[in-house]
């Protein structure tokens, strides 16, 4: 299923999410990849490591797809205004899936006496960053929270039920701590994250 939806996802991105078909394709992908009954199946048939990796993959694919959709139309004000509730829904669902991806694994409790040949690796693990995908999830979720907060300020829709500014600040701060710390000089961009963080605080 993931192989099939991967093809559909790439076609949507390559074609910049054409308005006439993107909604139906996105809904089909979201419906095919995961549901609550499948979560129970994963827990009963997979090892913990397999379960974590599969769940992270599914949550990431769904969250990243919705991020790419929102990123593609983010500068198209007319398209957003014509589909306000759908835009908001995709942002909210996207943030939730990326949150689930980041919280799939239990926090690693590393013994203080543990000797490591690479302290940066330990720092990344303790920060819940196991791969580039985890780091991208932080900045994607932070950016989607920024869009939600921005649309709230413009009066497009209200997000008062959840404080996306606070959530976005948390994700972006975590991202910056990692890329300015153990991953410094590894080529990760901080300009956009810093700009959004300043906007949250203003």
MARBA-3410 file (N, C-alpha, C, O; in Angstrom, 1 decimal):
202
0.8,-1.2,0.0,0.0,0.0,0.0,0.9,1.3,0.0,0.6,2.2,-0.7 ~ 1.9,1.3,0.8,2.8,2.4,0.9,3.5,2.7,-0.4,3.8,3.8,-0.8 ~ 3.9,1.6,-1.1,4.5,1.8,-2.4,3.6,2.4,-3.4,4.0,3.3,-4.2 ~ 2.3,2.0,-3.4,1.3,2.5,-4.3,1.0,4.0,-4.0,1.0,4.8,-4.9 ~ 0.8,4.3,-2.8,0.5,5.7,-2.4,1.7,6.6,-2.6,1.6,7.8,-2.9
2.9,6.0,-2.5,4.1,6.8,-2.8,4.1,7.4,-4.2,4.5,8.5,-4.4 ~ 3.7,6.6,-5.2,3.5,7.0,-6.5,2.5,8.2,-6.7,2.8,9.2,-7.3 ~ 1.4,8.0,-6.0,0.4,9.0,-6.0,0.9,10.3,-5.4,0.6,11.4,-5.9 ~ 1.6,10.2,-4.3,2.1,11.3,-3.6,3.0,12.1,-4.5,3.0,13.3,-4.6 ~ 4.0,11.4,-5.1,4.9,12.1,-6.0,4.3,12.8,-7.2,4.7,13.8,-7.6
3.2,12.1,-7.7,2.5,12.7,-8.8,1.9,14.0,-8.4,1.9,15.0,-9.2 ~ 1.3,14.1,-7.2,0.6,15.3,-6.7,1.7,16.4,-6.6,1.4,17.5,-7.0 ~ 2.8,16.1,-6.0,3.8,17.1,-5.8,4.4,17.6,-7.1,4.5,18.8,-7.3 ~ 4.7,16.7,-8.0,5.2,17.0,-9.3,4.2,17.9,-10.1,4.7,18.9,-10.8 ~ 2.9,17.7,-9.9,1.9,18.4,-10.6,1.4,19.6,-9.8,0.5,20.3,-10.2
2.0,19.9,-8.7,1.7,21.0,-7.8,0.2,20.9,-7.3,-0.4,22.0,-7.3 ~ -0.2,19.8,-7.0,-1.5,19.6,-6.4,-2.6,20.3,-7.2,-3.2,21.2,-6.8 ~ -2.9,19.7,-8.4,-4.0,20.3,-9.3,-5.3,20.4,-8.5,-5.7,19.4,-8.0 ~ -6.0,21.6,-8.5,-7.2,21.8,-7.8,-8.3,20.8,-8.1,-9.1,20.4,-7.2 ~ -8.4,20.3,-9.3,-9.5,19.5,-9.7,-9.5,18.1,-9.2,-10.5,17.4,-9.1
-8.3,17.6,-8.9,-8.1,16.2,-8.5,-7.4,16.0,-7.1,-7.5,14.9,-6.5 ~ -6.7,17.0,-6.6,-5.9,16.8,-5.4,-6.6,16.4,-4.2,-6.2,15.5,-3.4 ~ -7.8,16.9,-4.0,-8.6,16.6,-2.8,-8.9,15.1,-2.7,-8.8,14.5,-1.7 ~ -9.5,14.6,-3.9,-9.9,13.2,-3.9,-8.7,12.3,-3.7,-8.8,11.3,-3.0 ~ -7.6,12.6,-4.4,-6.4,11.8,-4.2,-5.8,11.8,-2.8,-5.5,10.7,-2.3
-5.8,13.0,-2.2,-5.3,13.1,-0.8,-6.2,12.3,0.1,-5.7,11.5,1.0 ~ -7.5,12.4,0.0,-8.4,11.7,0.9,-8.2,10.2,0.7,-8.3,9.4,1.7 ~ -8.0,9.7,-0.5,-7.8,8.3,-0.8,-6.5,7.8,-0.2,-6.5,6.7,0.4 ~ -5.4,8.6,-0.3,-4.2,8.2,0.4,-4.3,8.2,1.9,-3.8,7.2,2.5 ~ -4.9,9.2,2.5,-5.1,9.2,3.9,-5.9,8.0,4.4,-5.6,7.4,5.5
-6.9,7.6,3.6,-7.8,6.5,4.0,-7.1,5.2,3.9,-7.5,4.2,4.6 ~ -6.2,5.0,2.9,-5.6,3.7,2.6,-4.5,3.4,3.5,-4.2,2.2,3.8 ~ -3.8,4.4,4.0,-2.5,4.2,4.7,-2.7,3.7,6.2,-1.9,2.9,6.6 ~ -3.7,4.1,6.8,-3.8,3.8,8.3,-5.1,4.1,8.9,-5.8,5.1,8.5 ~ -5.5,3.2,9.8,-6.7,3.5,10.6,-6.5,2.9,12.0,-5.5,2.2,12.2
-7.4,3.0,12.9,-7.3,2.6,14.3,-7.2,1.1,14.3,-6.4,0.5,15.2 ~ -7.9,0.3,13.5,-7.9,-1.1,13.6,-6.5,-1.6,13.1,-6.0,-2.6,13.6 ~ -5.9,-0.9,12.2,-4.6,-1.3,11.7,-3.5,-1.1,12.8,-2.5,-1.8,12.9 ~ -3.7,-0.1,13.6,-2.8,0.2,14.7,-2.8,-1.0,15.7,-1.7,-1.5,16.2 ~ -4.0,-1.6,16.0,-4.0,-2.8,16.8,-3.3,-4.0,16.2,-2.6,-4.7,16.8
-3.5,-4.1,14.8,-2.8,-5.2,14.1,-1.3,-5.0,14.2,-0.6,-6.0,14.5 ~ -0.8,-3.8,14.1,0.7,-3.6,14.2,1.2,-4.0,15.6,2.2,-4.7,15.7 ~ 0.4,-3.7,16.6,0.8,-3.9,18.0,0.9,-5.4,18.3,1.6,-5.9,19.1 ~ 0.0,-6.2,17.6,-0.1,-7.6,17.9,0.8,-8.5,17.0,1.0,-9.7,17.3 ~ 1.3,-8.0,15.9,2.0,-8.8,14.9,3.5,-8.4,14.7,4.2,-9.1,14.2
3.8,-7.2,15.2,5.2,-6.7,14.9,6.0,-6.6,16.2,5.4,-6.4,17.3 ~ 7.3,-6.7,16.1,8.1,-6.4,17.2,8.0,-4.9,17.5,7.5,-4.1,16.7 ~ 8.5,-4.4,18.7,8.4,-3.0,19.1,9.1,-2.2,18.1,8.6,-1.1,17.7 ~ 10.3,-2.6,17.6,11.1,-1.8,16.7,10.4,-1.7,15.3,10.3,-0.6,14.8 ~ 9.8,-2.9,14.9,9.1,-2.8,13.6,7.9,-1.9,13.7,7.6,-1.2,12.8
7.2,-2.0,14.8,6.0,-1.2,15.0,6.3,0.2,15.0,5.7,1.0,14.3 ~ 7.4,0.6,15.7,7.8,2.0,15.8,8.1,2.5,14.4,7.7,3.6,14.0 ~ 8.9,1.8,13.7,9.4,2.2,12.3,8.2,2.3,11.4,8.2,3.3,10.6 ~ 7.3,1.4,11.4,6.1,1.5,10.5,5.2,2.6,10.9,4.8,3.4,10.0 ~ 5.0,2.8,12.1,4.1,3.9,12.6,4.8,5.3,12.2,4.1,6.2,11.7
6.1,5.4,12.5,6.8,6.6,12.1,6.7,6.9,10.6,6.5,8.0,10.2 ~ 6.8,5.8,9.8,6.8,6.0,8.4,5.4,6.5,7.9,5.3,7.4,7.1 ~ 4.4,5.8,8.5,3.0,6.2,8.1,2.6,7.6,8.5,2.1,8.4,7.7 ~ 2.9,8.0,9.8,2.6,9.3,10.3,3.4,10.4,9.5,2.9,11.4,9.1 ~ 4.7,10.0,9.2,5.5,11.0,8.4,5.0,11.2,7.0,4.9,12.3,6.6
4.6,10.1,6.4,4.1,10.2,5.0,2.8,11.0,4.9,2.7,11.9,4.0 ~ 1.9,10.8,5.9,0.7,11.6,5.9,0.9,13.0,6.2,0.4,13.9,5.6 ~ 1.8,13.3,7.3,2.0,14.7,7.7,2.8,15.4,6.6,2.5,16.6,6.3 ~ 3.8,14.8,6.0,4.6,15.4,4.9,3.7,15.7,3.7,3.9,16.8,3.1 ~ 2.8,14.8,3.3,2.0,15.0,2.2,1.1,16.3,2.4,1.0,17.1,1.5
0.5,16.4,3.6,-0.3,17.5,3.9,0.5,18.8,4.0,0.0,19.9,3.6 ~ 1.7,18.7,4.5,2.6,19.9,4.5,2.9,20.3,3.1,2.8,21.5,2.8 ~ 3.2,19.4,2.2,3.5,19.8,0.8,2.3,20.4,0.1,2.5,21.3,-0.7 ~ 1.1,19.9,0.4,-0.1,20.5,-0.2,-0.2,22.0,0.3,-0.4,22.9,-0.5 ~ -0.1,22.2,1.6,-0.3,23.5,2.2,0.9,24.4,1.7,0.6,25.6,1.5
2.1,23.9,1.6,3.2,24.7,1.2,3.0,25.1,-0.3,3.4,26.2,-0.6 ~ 2.4,24.2,-1.1,2.2,24.5,-2.5,1.2,25.7,-2.7,1.5,26.5,-3.6 ~ 0.1,25.7,-1.9,-0.9,26.7,-2.1,-0.7,27.9,-1.2,-1.6,28.8,-1.2 ~ 0.3,27.8,-0.3,0.4,28.9,0.7,0.4,30.3,0.2,-0.1,31.2,0.8 ~ 1.0,30.5,-1.0,1.1,31.8,-1.6,-0.1,32.2,-2.5,-0.2,33.3,-3.0
-1.0,31.2,-2.7,-2.1,31.4,-3.5,-3.3,31.8,-2.6,-4.1,30.9,-2.2 ~ -3.5,33.1,-2.3,-4.5,33.5,-1.4,-5.9,33.1,-1.9,-6.7,32.7,-1.1 ~ -6.2,33.3,-3.2,-7.5,33.0,-3.7,-7.9,31.5,-3.5,-9.0,31.2,-3.2 ~ -6.9,30.6,-3.7,-7.2,29.2,-3.6,-7.4,28.9,-2.1,-8.3,28.0,-1.8 ~ -6.7,29.5,-1.2,-6.9,29.3,0.2,-8.3,29.8,0.6,-9.0,29.0,1.3
-8.6,31.0,0.2,-9.9,31.5,0.6,-11.1,30.7,0.0,-12.2,30.7,0.6 ~ -10.9,30.1,-1.1,-12.0,29.3,-1.7,-12.1,27.9,-1.0,-13.1,27.2,-1.2 ~ -11.1,27.6,-0.2,-11.1,26.3,0.4,-10.6,26.4,1.9,-9.8,25.6,2.3 ~ -11.2,27.4,2.6,-10.7,27.7,3.9,-10.7,26.6,4.9,-9.8,26.2,5.6 ~ -11.9,25.9,5.0,-12.1,24.8,5.9,-11.2,23.6,5.6,-10.6,23.0,6.5
-11.1,23.4,4.3,-10.2,22.2,3.9,-8.7,22.6,4.2,-8.0,21.7,4.7 ~ -8.3,23.8,4.0,-7.0,24.2,4.2,-6.7,24.1,5.7,-5.6,23.6,6.1 ~ -7.6,24.6,6.6,-7.4,24.5,8.0,-7.4,23.0,8.4,-6.5,22.7,9.2 ~ -8.3,22.2,7.9,-8.3,20.8,8.3,-7.0,20.1,7.9,-6.5,19.3,8.7 ~ -6.5,20.4,6.8,-5.2,19.7,6.4,-4.1,20.2,7.2,-3.2,19.4,7.5
-4.1,21.5,7.6,-3.0,22.0,8.5,-3.1,21.3,9.9,-2.1,20.8,10.4 ~ -4.3,21.2,10.4,-4.5,20.6,11.7,-4.1,19.1,11.7,-3.4,18.6,12.6 ~ -4.6,18.4,10.7,-4.3,16.9,10.6,-2.8,16.7,10.3,-2.2,15.8,10.8 ~ -2.2,17.6,9.5,-0.8,17.5,9.3,0.0,17.7,10.5,0.9,16.9,10.8 ~ -0.3,18.7,11.3,0.4,18.9,12.6,0.2,17.7,13.5,1.2,17.2,14.1
-1.0,17.1,13.6,-1.2,16.0,14.4,-0.4,14.8,14.0,0.1,14.1,14.9 ~ -0.4,14.5,12.7,0.4,13.4,12.2,1.9,13.5,12.5,2.6,12.5,12.9 ~ 2.4,14.7,12.3,3.8,14.9,12.6,4.1,14.8,14.1,5.2,14.3,14.5 ~ 3.1,15.3,14.9,3.3,15.1,16.4,3.3,13.7,16.7,4.2,13.2,17.5 ~ 2.4,12.9,16.1,2.4,11.4,16.4,3.7,10.8,16.0,4.2,9.9,16.6
4.2,11.2,14.8,5.5,10.7,14.3,6.6,10.9,15.4,7.4,10.0,15.7 ~ 6.7,12.1,15.9,7.7,12.5,16.8,7.6,11.9,18.2,8.6,11.7,18.9 ~ 6.4,11.4,18.5,6.1,10.9,19.8,5.9,9.3,19.8,5.5,8.8,20.8 ~ 6.2,8.7,18.6,6.0,7.3,18.5,6.8,6.5,19.5,6.4,5.6,20.1 ~ 8.1,6.8,19.6,9.0,6.1,20.4,9.0,6.7,21.8,8.9,7.9,22.1
9.2,5.8,22.8,9.4,6.2,24.2,10.7,7.0,24.3,11.7,6.6,23.7 ~ 10.7,8.0,25.2,12.0,8.7,25.4,13.1,7.8,25.9,12.8,6.9,26.7 ~ 14.3,8.0,25.4,15.4,7.1,25.7,16.0,7.7,27.0,16.4,8.8,27.1 ~ 16.1,6.8,28.0,16.7,7.2,29.3,18.2,6.7,29.3,18.4,5.5,29.6 ~ 19.1,7.5,29.0,20.5,7.1,28.9,21.2,7.3,30.2,21.1,8.4,30.8
21.8,6.3,30.7,22.5,6.4,32.0,23.6,7.4,32.0,24.3,7.5,31.0 ~ 23.6,8.2,33.0,24.6,9.3,33.1,26.0,8.8,33.0,26.9,9.5,32.5 ~ 26.2,7.5,33.4,27.6,7.0,33.4,27.9,6.3,32.0,29.0,5.8,31.8 ~ 26.9,6.3,31.1,27.2,5.7,29.8,28.3,6.5,29.1,28.3,7.7,28.9 ~ 29.3,5.7,28.6,30.3,6.3,27.8,30.0,6.2,26.4,29.5,5.2,25.9
30.2,7.3,25.7,29.9,7.4,24.3,31.1,7.9,23.5,31.8,8.8,23.9 ~ 31.3,7.3,22.3,32.3,7.9,21.5,31.9,9.1,20.7,32.7,9.8,20.1 ~ 30.6,9.4,20.8,30.0,10.6,20.1,29.0,11.2,21.0,27.8,10.8,21.0 ~ 29.3,12.3,21.7,28.4,13.0,22.6,27.2,13.6,21.8,26.1,13.7,22.2 ~ 27.5,14.0,20.5,26.5,14.6,19.7,25.4,13.6,19.4,24.2,14.0,19.4
25.8,12.4,19.1,24.8,11.3,18.9,23.9,11.1,20.1,22.7,11.0,20.0 ~ 24.5,11.1,21.3,23.7,11.0,22.5,22.7,12.1,22.6,21.6,11.9,23.0 ~ 23.2,13.3,22.3,22.3,14.5,22.4,21.1,14.4,21.5,20.0,14.7,21.9 ~ 21.4,13.9,20.3,20.3,13.7,19.3,19.3,12.7,19.8,18.1,13.0,19.7 ~ 19.8,11.6,20.3,18.9,10.6,20.8,18.0,11.1,21.9,16.8,10.8,22.0
18.7,11.8,22.9,17.9,12.3,24.0,16.9,13.4,23.6,15.9,13.6,24.2 ~ 17.2,14.0,22.4,16.3,15.0,21.9,15.2,14.4,21.0,14.3,15.1,20.5 ~ 15.2,13.1,20.9,14.2,12.4,20.1,14.4,12.5,18.6,13.5,12.3,17.8 ~ 15.7,12.8,18.2,16.0,12.9,16.8,16.8,11.7,16.4,18.0,11.6,16.7 ~ 16.1,10.8,15.7,16.8,9.5,15.3,17.1,9.5,13.8,17.8,8.6,13.3
16.7,10.5,13.0,16.9,10.6,11.6,16.6,12.0,11.1,16.1,12.8,11.8 ~ 17.0,12.2,9.8,16.7,13.5,9.2,15.2,13.7,9.2,14.7,14.9,9.3 ~ 14.4,12.6,9.0,13.0,12.7,9.0,12.4,13.3,10.3,11.5,14.1,10.2 ~ 13.0,12.9,11.4,12.5,13.5,12.7,12.8,15.0,12.7,11.9,15.8,13.2 ~ 13.9,15.4,12.2,14.2,16.8,12.2,13.3,17.6,11.3,12.9,18.7,11.6
13.0,17.0,10.1,12.1,17.7,9.2,10.7,17.8,9.7,10.0,18.7,9.5 ~ 10.3,16.7,10.5,9.0,16.8,11.1,8.9,17.9,12.1,7.8,18.6,12.2 ~ 9.9,18.2,12.8,9.9,19.4,13.7,9.7,20.7,13.0,8.8,21.5,13.3 ~ 10.4,20.9,11.9,10.3,22.2,11.2,9.0,22.2,10.4,8.4,23.3,10.2 ~ 8.6,21.1,9.8,7.3,21.1,9.1,6.2,21.4,10.0,5.3,22.2,9.7
6.1,20.7,11.1,5.0,21.0,12.1,5.1,22.4,12.6,4.0,23.1,12.7 ~ 6.3,23.0,12.8,6.4,24.3,13.3,5.9,25.3,12.2,5.2,26.3,12.5 ~ 6.2,25.0,11.0,5.7,25.9,9.9,4.2,25.8,9.7,3.6,26.8,9.4 ~ 3.7,24.6,9.8,2.2,24.5,9.7,1.5,25.2,10.8,0.4,25.8,10.6 ~ 2.1,25.2,12.0,1.5,26.0,13.1,1.6,27.5,12.9,0.7,28.2,13.2
2.7,27.9,12.2,2.9,29.3,11.8,1.7,29.7,10.9,1.2,30.8,11.0 ~ 1.4,28.8,9.9,0.4,29.2,8.9,-1.0,29.2,9.6,-1.8,30.1,9.3 ~ -1.2,28.3,10.5,-2.5,28.3,11.3,-2.6,29.6,12.1,-3.7,30.3,12.1 ~ -1.6,30.0,12.8,-1.6,31.2,13.6,-1.7,32.5,12.7,-2.4,33.4,13.0 ~ -1.0,32.4,11.5,-1.1,33.6,10.6,-2.5,33.7,10.0,-3.0,34.9,10.0
-3.2,32.6,9.7,-4.5,32.7,9.2,-5.5,33.2,10.2,-6.5,33.9,10.0 ~ -5.2,32.8,11.5,-6.0,33.2,12.6,-5.9,34.8,12.8,-6.9,35.4,13.0 ~ -4.7,35.3,12.7,-4.5,36.7,12.8,-5.2,37.5,11.6,-5.7,38.6,11.9 ~ -5.2,36.9,10.5,-5.9,37.5,9.3,-7.4,37.4,9.4,-8.1,38.1,8.6 ~ -7.9,36.6,10.3,-9.3,36.4,10.4,-9.9,35.4,9.4,-11.1,35.4,9.3
-9.1,34.6,8.8,-9.6,33.6,7.9,-10.4,32.5,8.6,-11.4,32.1,8.2 ~ -9.9,32.1,9.8,-10.6,31.2,10.6,-10.0,31.3,12.0,-8.9,31.9,12.2 ~ -10.6,30.7,13.0,-10.2,30.8,14.4,-9.5,29.4,14.8,-10.0,28.4,14.4 ~ -8.5,29.5,15.6,-7.8,28.3,16.1,-7.7,28.4,17.6,-6.8,27.8,18.2 ~ -8.7,29.1,18.2,-8.6,29.3,19.7,-8.7,28.1,20.5,-8.3,28.1,21.7
-9.2,27.0,19.9,-9.3,25.7,20.7,-8.0,25.1,21.0,-7.8,24.4,22.0 ~ -7.0,25.4,20.2,-5.6,24.9,20.4,-4.6,26.1,20.2,-4.8,26.8,19.2 ~ -3.7,26.2,21.1,-2.7,27.3,20.9,-1.6,26.8,20.0,-0.5,26.3,20.4 ~ -1.8,27.1,18.7,-0.8,26.6,17.7,0.5,27.5,17.8,1.5,27.0,17.4 ~ 0.4,28.7,18.3,1.6,29.5,18.4,2.5,28.9,19.4,3.7,28.8,19.2
2.0,28.4,20.6,2.8,27.8,21.6,3.4,26.5,21.1,4.6,26.2,21.3 ~ 2.6,25.7,20.4,3.1,24.4,19.8,4.1,24.7,18.8,5.2,24.0,18.7 ~ 3.9,25.7,17.9,4.9,26.0,16.9,6.2,26.5,17.4,7.3,26.1,17.0 ~ 6.1,27.3,18.5,7.3,27.8,19.1,8.1,26.6,19.7,9.4,26.6,19.5 ~ 7.5,25.7,20.3,8.1,24.5,20.9,8.9,23.7,19.8,10.0,23.4,20.0
8.2,23.4,18.7,8.8,22.6,17.6,10.0,23.4,17.0,11.1,22.8,16.8 ~ 9.8,24.7,16.7,10.9,25.4,16.1,12.1,25.6,17.0,13.2,25.6,16.6 ~ 11.8,25.8,18.3,12.9,25.9,19.3,13.7,24.6,19.3,15.0,24.6,19.4 ~ 13.0,23.5,19.3,13.7,22.2,19.4,14.5,22.0,18.1,15.7,21.5,18.2 ~ 14.0,22.4,17.0,14.7,22.3,15.7,16.0,23.2,15.7,17.1,22.7,15.4
15.9,24.4,16.2,17.0,25.3,16.2,18.1,24.8,17.2,19.3,25.0,17.0 ~ 17.6,24.3,18.3,18.6,23.7,19.3,19.5,22.6,18.7,20.7,22.6,19.0 ~ 18.8,21.8,17.9,19.6,20.7,17.3,20.5,21.1,16.2,21.6,20.7,16.2 ~ 20.0,22.0,15.3,20.8,22.4,14.1,21.9,23.4,14.5,22.9,23.5,13.8 ~ 21.7,24.1,15.6,22.7,25.0,16.1,23.6,24.3,17.1,24.6,24.9,17.6
23.3,23.0,17.5,24.1,22.3,18.4,24.8,21.1,17.7,25.8,21.4,17.0 ~ 24.4,19.9,18.0,25.1,18.7,17.4,25.1,18.7,15.9,26.0,18.0,15.4 ~ 24.2,19.4,15.2,24.2,19.3,13.8,24.7,20.6,13.1,24.5,20.9,12.0 ~ 25.4,21.4,13.9,26.0,22.7,13.4,27.0,22.4,12.3,27.7,21.4,12.4 ~ 26.9,23.2,11.3,27.8,23.0,10.1,27.5,21.8,9.2,28.3,21.3,8.4
26.2,21.3,9.4,25.8,20.1,8.6,24.9,20.6,7.5,24.3,19.7,6.8 ~ 24.7,21.9,7.3,24.0,22.4,6.2,22.5,22.6,6.4,21.8,22.9,5.4 ~ 22.0,22.5,7.6,20.6,22.7,7.9,20.4,24.2,8.0,21.1,25.0,8.6 ~ 19.3,24.7,7.3,19.0,26.1,7.2,18.2,26.5,8.5,17.3,25.8,9.0 ~ 18.5,27.7,9.0,17.9,28.2,10.2,17.1,29.5,10.0,16.3,29.9,10.8
17.3,30.1,8.8,16.7,31.4,8.6,15.2,31.4,8.7,14.7,32.3,9.4 ~ 14.6,30.5,8.0,13.1,30.5,8.0,12.6,30.2,9.4,11.6,30.8,9.8 ~ 13.2,29.2,10.1,12.7,28.9,11.4,12.8,30.1,12.4,12.0,30.3,13.2 ~ 13.9,30.8,12.3,14.2,32.0,13.1,13.2,33.1,12.8,12.7,33.7,13.7 ~ 12.9,33.3,11.5,11.9,34.3,11.1,10.5,33.9,11.7,9.8,34.8,12.2
10.1,32.7,11.6,8.8,32.3,12.1,8.7,32.4,13.6,7.7,32.8,14.2 ~ 9.8,32.0,14.3,9.9,32.1,15.7,9.8,33.6,16.2,9.1,33.9,17.2 ~ 10.4,34.5,15.5,10.3,35.9,15.8,8.9,36.4,15.6,8.4,37.2,16.4 ~ 8.2,35.9,14.6,6.8,36.3,14.3,5.9,35.8,15.4,5.0,36.5,15.9 ~ 6.1,34.5,15.9,5.4,34.0,17.0,5.5,34.9,18.3,4.5,35.1,19.0
6.7,35.4,18.5,7.0,36.1,19.7,6.5,37.6,19.6,6.5,38.3,20.6 ~ 6.2,38.1,18.4,5.9,39.5,18.2,4.4,39.7,18.6,3.9,40.9,18.5
END
